Every structure is written in C-alpha cells, then in structure tokens.
Amino acid sequence: MELFFKLEAGYLGIAIFILLITIFVTTRKFMPKSALKKGLLFVSIILSIFIGTHYFITTNRINKVETAFNEGKKVICESKALRKVAQSVIIEKSNDWSLNNHLFSSKNYKRDFFTARCIEYFPIELKIK
C-alpha cells in the first residue's frame, strides 16, 4: 500500500480537488436535487478507473525494469539533475549499480533512481545499405 501512495499521491490530490469541484458545482441552486449523488458517483468511478489503470501500468513497468536489471540487461533512467544534452543514465549491474527497495543506487553516482521512472533499454540498430 505504501508503493501505491508513493506512485499515486499527486493523482490522488488532483482527484480530491476534482471531487471538491464536483461537490461545489452539484450543490448550486440551479442543479437538480439528485445531481450531487449522481455527480459524485460518476466522477468517483471515472477517477478510480484512471488512477487504478495508472497504478497497474506503472507497477507492471517496475516489475519489467527490475526483472531486466536482475537478468543483467541495461535500464535507462531519466536524470532530471542534468538539463543539458545527456538527460538519461544507462544503468546495469556490471557498472556497480544495485537495486534496493525499488531504488537503483551506485557508489559512483550521486543520486538514486526510482524504478517507476525507468524503462528497459532496447537498442535500435540502423542498417544502411
């Protein structure tokens, strides 16, 4: 459950804000009496589907990235600290990277990377004739 709140905290905050707006709009005098119940039900279901789908997709990506790393494959993580040409960091076990509690860390690099913000590396080969 901790991972859910880590991944979805921002979206849960946005969802609460949207629900507050729904409550405000559906309690106005010009709205029908049943608008509050119907509005909250509809908006809650839609937000739950969106947040649940995002969590499912993100946890699947986390599992794929961690499996690839444990198999010795390369993983790409975005480095928001570098805003120049090289914004991505290639992570692999052979370069002294380790995986602990969904975080990639290395003694050779100053910051850790959360596996939810990484993807498996697929090299693209260009064949020129």
N, C-alpha and C positions, 0 to 999 in steps of 0.2 A: 504494500500500500504506500510505503514511503516513496518508491520509484514513481508511482502514479502521480503523487503530489509534486514531485520534483519536475516531472515532464509536463504536467498539465496545469501548473499553478497559474501561469499567465492566462491560459484559456479559461480556467475556472473563474478568474477575476473578471474577464470580459463577459463571461456568461452571466455572472451575478449582476453586472452592470446592465446587460440586456434585459434580464428579468425585472430589474428595478424600473427600467423604462417601460416595459410591458405593463407593470402594475400601475405606473403613473398614467399611461395613456388609457388603459381599460377602465380606470376608475373616474374618468371625466364624465360630466353630466350628459354629454351628447352620445355616450356609448350605451348600448343595451345592458340590462342588469346581468345577463349571463356572460358578458364579454370578459370579465376577469377570470372566471374559471376556464372558459374555452381558450382564451389567450395564453394564460399560464400553462395549461396542459399542452397546447400545440408548440409553444416556444420551448418548453422544457424538454419535450420529446425530441425536437429537432436539434437542440443544443447537446443533448445526451448522445444522440447518434453521431454528431460531428466530433465531439470530444472522445467518445469511445472508439470511433474509427481512427482518429489520430493516434490514440494510445496504442491500438492494435498494430498499426503500421510502424510506429516508432519502435515498439518492443520487438517486432519481427526484424527490423533493421539492426537493432542492438544485438540480437542473437546471431544474425548472419555475420556481422562485423567481428564479434567475439570469437565465433567459430573459425572464421577465416584467419584471424590473428593466431589462434591456438594451433592451426594447421600450418603455420609458417608463412602464410600469404601476406601481401602488403595491404595496408589500410591507409586511406587518405583522410586527414582531419583538417578542417579549416582553422587557420590561425588568425584570430581577429586582432592579435597584437601587432602583426605585420600588415601594414596598409600599403605596401609597395607592390612590386612585381610578384614575389613568391608568397602568396597568401595560404598555400596549402603545405602541410607537412606529411611526408610519407613515413608511416610507422610500420616497423616489422620487428619480430623477435630478435633477429640476428643483429640489430643495431642497439641492443641493450634496453629495449622497451619492455615494460611489464604491464600486466593487466590486474588491477585490484579493485574490486567493488565498482565495476563499470567505468573505471578511470585508467587511461593509458598514462604511464609516467616513465620518466627516464632520468638518470642522474646527469645525462649530457644535455638536457633541455630544461629550461627554467619553469615551464608550466605544464600542467596536466591537461588531458583532453577527455571529455565525457564521450563515451561510445555512442551516445544518441546523436552526436553531431559529426559522425564519421561515416564513410562508406567504404565498401570493399574496392580495391584497386583493380581495374580491368584495363590493361594496356591496349592501346589501339595501334595496330600495325598498318602503315601505309605502304602499299605495293605499287611502285611506279614502274611502268613498262618502258 
